[in-house]
Amino acid sequence: MGAYRMWVELKMEKDFTFRLLFVVLLLGVFVDCGFCLEDTDSDAVVYIVTLKQAPVSHLYGEEFRVKGHHHHNSKNHGSGNVSRLHKPSHNSHKHAHNASSTSRMHNSLLRKVLRGEKYLKLYSYHYLINGFAVLVTPQQAFKLANRREVANVALDFSVRTATTHTPQFLGLPLGAWAQEGGYETAGEGIVIGFIDTGIDPTHPSFSDNTPERHYPVPQHFSGICEVTRDFPSGSCNRKLVGARHFAASAITRGIFNTSQDYASPFDGDGHGTHTASVAAGNHGISVVVAGHHFGDASGMAPRAHIAVYKALYKSFGGFAADVVAAIDQAAQDGVDIINLSITPNRRPPGVATFFNPIDMALLSAVKAGIFVVQAAGNTGPSPKSVSSFSPWIFTVGASTHDRVYSNSIVLGNNITIAGVGLAPGTDSMYTLVMASHALNDTAASDMYVGECQDASSFNQTLVQGNLLVCSYSVRFVLGLSTIKQALETAKNLSAAGVVFCMDPFVIGFQINPTPMRLPGIIIPSANDSKILLQYYNSSLDQDEVTKKITRFGAVASISGGLKANFSLSAPNVMFYSARGPDPEDSFLDDADILKPNLVAPGNLIWAAWSSGGMDSVEFEGEDFAMMSGTSMAAPHVAGLAALIKQKFPNLSTAAIGSALSTTASLSDKYGGPILAQRSYANPDSNQSPATPFDMGSGFVNATAALDPGLIFDTGYSDYMSFLCGINGSAPMVRNYTGESCGASTMSGTDLNLPSITISKLNQTRTVQRTLINIAANETYVVGWSAPYGASMKVTPARFFIACGQQQVLSVDFNATMNNSSPSFGRIGLFGNQGHVINIPLSVIVKISYNTTNS
């Protein structure tokens, strides 16, 4: 409360630096400054500075994977004995580096380099990277970059935020949950960290009040819960085990406004509350919106614990310096999984997209044994639109699921028009009255009056007891007009219901079902809206002289949209879900990495909503909201990863990703191919079979992922060899990791991933993959289909593998034509105990002969 009061007092001061210094101190950020009450330089910006000295997490050795695990490029094609896969134990609280000493070292460096000059240090990073974020001028940044202690100086950049039925659609109640003891224990003991917009701790989805089974205390987690006026003592519990916020970079820019957001972990947006409950919300929470009941909600891992690291805000998104601080703290606290439903606003520049502060911090997190899930981005359906780049990050695209809410309007001429709206229906036919025909004599001349935003503009006598017809213009898309306000207008005028007709200038905008307390419908098609208006106009009676309307003759009834229909063919890849191939650099060269990794439900997802949530005005004041995006898909996978980690606590992060990928589904619920929407406009009529660049390995299969049979493993040293194999990358590797590149390098194609991607197949290429059996002894038969323009052979074509053993597969590719269009194939391993392993193949450029020599 004191911090808030002081901000209110200080925000009226003219001296920004004075306000900034006090606010940052009050927000709990350790600050070192080279000025106190002087104004900052106008050209000062935030930089993220990395030092050459290794961070704490690197001091305890590389991630332990498998004893005796031969490198996957080994010439040994047989089977060898190996022990179980392991991840490093979380020793952050045991081996905690003295953060204050690291911070003092950073302060000393700044004072030495910028002696007598003005600067402001925002964060000291010490666990995943050794460095700091600092507000300096470009000239000062140049000085820092020339110091021998400094490895890298990067400009801060902005980031953005990219379920009642989905547990059933994913088969959890009778599958993964049932196999592991039911929802009552699903995910118990696993801590998922969310880098997002915060959380509403009062929501029942995050309560630990479960009398039938008390939540345990996760002993490996050492995080804390911030206490502020907005986030009082007692906000955290055994379910919500930690909550912090990070806003220093946003504050330095002068765009953080406590009248619009909260200087605390409390969620003023809604996005963070939504994603946290998708992954780990309590089971059986009643979903009531606009007075209507839509079922009971559950997270994917309803007994998992939640730790929140707020680094994004509703009015401006967020910045990398704050996100890196959040990631660094989450890893130090001991989270098991990190969910990032956020993406950068631009493709990182430089040698490769992988070399950016966020991805490199996440590489260290993976080294520490943390599984990282990130949204692919909402910039589809164009190729190379994916905004999650690195092979150590598990990237998730968005698909549909089979539940749909739809309603319709039946006109008096017996024409039925489909629409959307979470609304009740009417009990009979009612007269239609266009808003523009129901104005009172004093209504102001307003071209937007037809949007029904002000009840005082209308003649209640004309509207009362009738269906009010309003225009849905581009102003609704921009948030200048709202469904909620139009419904309030209709209510104040005692209308029987409301009908929204689509303005023809609104093109290619997807209308999501919107909660309505009155009978109502939104007609999302401009052509269908035209049909309704033609019927309406033809039914009007007008005075021949005055042209005034004497009778409204059009009538209609609305069928309700409160009952879900589960007959939809699903899953389909949504048009907005970002697509591969993975861009390796800002020149859009293709990386030999498959992105996205897979797809999961992300469209029309019911989940918890913050009481202060303002991201969607239609759900303001509600406890739940229906949202769409890859932001909603990622936490589905984060929750399912918690189930895998609970069953296999010693699996490495790569092995968890492998289990999810190799078991993914390739067909929809009716057995047909998964389709991908190809167009922003009319996406349902512009679909074709999805490729690996649309859906990665396929659609997540929760139950199969808990029994993958064989897995692919990859470790930190492999990722380092991959980074070192990028042309010109050695200085960047040294700058970010403090390690030098050795003689051992590899391409992305040679990483032991559960997929094979070749950006350029120059005549022939042999690729090897090493598989490890984590199930019982089994014999596998190998089948494959080659990408168009290439032939291939896999050896061995049949093999026996005992529990704990490994098997190397060799895949020989041969280009059969010159072609630059991506083509796709697949390898399938079919075990006699029922395990099926799916390995997608992608080849982009194919060169069958040397054209120069020819």
C-alpha positions, 0 to 999 in steps of 0.5 A: 500500500505504501508503494502505491501511495508513494507512486500516486504522490510522485507521478505528479512530479516533473522529475521522471528520474526521481519518480523512476528511482523510487518506484523501482526501489519500491517494486523490489528491484535492486538498483544501482544508479550513477545519478540521483535527482538528475534527468536521464539523457533523452537517448538513453535506452535499456540494454541487456549486458552479458558477462563472460563469467559463467552464471550459477546454473553453469557451475554444476556441470552439463545436464546428466542424460544417460550413462554410457549414451553413445552420441547419435552420430556413433557408427555403432548401429547395434543396441547398447546397454544404458541406464535410465534417462536423467535430468539434473536435480533442482539444486538452486536452493542448495547451491544458491549463489550469493546474489548480492555479491553478483549484484555488487560485482555488476555495480562495481563494473558499471561504476568503473566503466561509467565513472561519473556518468549517469546510468540506471541498473534495472536487474542483476541476472545471475542464475541462468545468465551472468549479466544485468539490464541497464539504462544507458546511452548508445555511447555508454553501451559501446564503452561496456561492450569494449570491456574485457569482462563483457561478453555481449551487449544487446538492445532490449526489445518488446514482446507480446502475448501471442477449458471445459471440454478440452480434457475430454477431447484429449481423452484425459478422464478415461486415459492419462488421468485414469492410468495415473490415479485420476484427476485427484493426483494429476500433476501433483508435486510438479511446479509450472512457472508462467511468464505472463500477465500475472494471476488473480489469486482469488479465483477458485481455480487456484484455491488449495481448499480441497478437503478430499485431498490436501495439496502437498508442499513442493519441497524443491521449490524455493520461490516467494510470494510478493505482498502488495495492496493488490496482492495481500498476504495470504494470496499464495497457498499450496496451489499457487506457491509463488508470485512475483512481478517484473516491470523495471524496463517498462518503468524506465520507458515511462509507459507503466501506469498504475491506473491501468495495471497493477505494480504487483503479480495481480492480473489486470489483463486476464491473459495470465489467469487464463493460461495458468488455469488451462495448464493447472487449474483445479478440477470441477470448477463451475463455469458460469458466464452472463448467468449461463452455465457452460459446464465444469472446468479443469486444467490439464494437470489439475493438481500441479502447482503454479508459480507466477512471474508477471512480466507482461502488462495489458496496455503495452505488452512487455520487454525482454529485460523484464522477461529474462529477469522473470525466467532467471528467477523462475529457474532459481526458484526451482520450477519444473516447467516454464510456459511462455504464451508470449513471442517477440514482436520482431524476428531477432537480428544477427547471425541467427534467430537463436541468439537473443537474450530470451532464447539463450536464457531458456537454453540455460534453463533447459540445461538446468532440467526445466522443460520450456513450452512456448506459443508459436505465435498468431501470425499465420498462415503465411510460411516462416511466420513462426516466432519461436525458433530454438530447438531446445524450446517446445513450440506449440501451434493452435488447433480447433477442438470438436466443441462449437457453439452456434445459434441461428435466426429464422426469418419470417420468409422461412430462411434460416441464417447461421450465427454466433452468440452465447445467448438464449433464444426467443420463445416465438417470432418477434418484429425486427426493428433496425436501429437507424429506424428507431431514433428519437427526435432529439438523436444527434446526427451520428454515423455510428448510431446504428451500432446501438451504443447509446440508449438515449438516441432511440425511441423506446416505444418503437424498440420495446418488445421487438428485436433490435437490429444493430450494425457490427462495424470495424469499430467493434474490431477496434474496441471503439464499440462493444457488444456489451454496450449494445446489449445494455442499450437493448436492455434499457429499451426493453428489447426482446433481443438483439441482432448484429448484422455484419458491415460489408467493410469488415472483411476476414475477421473471425467473430468469437461467440460472445456472452449475452444475457438477452436473446441475441445473435451475431451474423458473421457473414456480410452476405448473410447479413445482406439477405436479412436486410433485404427481407427486412426492407421488403417488409417495411410499409412506408407512407408514400408522401412522407416516406416515414415507416408506418409498419415494421413487417419483418419478423424472426425468431432466434434459436439459442447458442448456449448448448454446445455441439460436438460434431465438428470435425477436429482438430484443424490447424487454425489460420492464425497459428504461425507456420514453419519452416523455422527462419534461421536468420533475418534474411529468412534462410531456413533452419534445419529445425522443425517448427512448430513441434506440434499443435494443441487446442487453442481455439475457443478455450474456456478458462479462468478470467481475472476479476480485473481482466480488461483484455476482452471487454465482453468478459469484464466482470466474469469469472471465465472467458473464452479465448483463442490463440497459440497462447491457449495452446501452449499451456495445454502442452505445459500441463500435459508435460507435467503429467509426463514429468510426474510419471517419469521424474528423471526424464530429460527435457528433450525426452519429455518433448520426444514423448509428446512428439512421437506419439502425436495424432495424424488424423482427426476424430473421424479418421481423416487427415488433419486439415490446416486453414490456409486463409484469413478470410473464409478459413473454413472454405480454404483448407487442405491437409496439414504438413509438418510446417503447419502442425509439426509432429501432429496433434498432441495425444495426452494418453499415448505420450505417457507411454511413448515406448522409444524416445529421442534424447538431446542434451546441452552439449548437442545444442552447443555443437549445433550453435557452433555449427552456424557460420560465423557463430563462434563469437556469439556462442562465446558472448552468450554462454562464456564457452568456446566452440571446439572442433565438434559441430553439427547441423540442425539436421544432425541433432537427435530430434524426433523429426528430420528437417533438411533445408537443402538436400544436395544430391545425397545425405545420411542422417542418424537418429538414436532411440532409447527404449523406456518400455518393455522389450519390443520388436519394431518394424520400420516403414517410411514414405519419402518426400516428393523429389527424393528417395530414401532408405532406413536401416535397419528395417526391423530390430529388437530393443530391450528395456533401457537399450538404444538403437541407431537408425540410419536414414539415406536421402537421395534427391531425384529432381531439382525442386525448391518447394518443400515436400514431406514424408514420414518414418513410422516405427511399429512395435509388436507391443503396440507402440507406434513412433512417428518421425516427420520428414521435411525437405525444402530445396532438392538438388539432384545434380550439379547444374554448374558442372552439367 
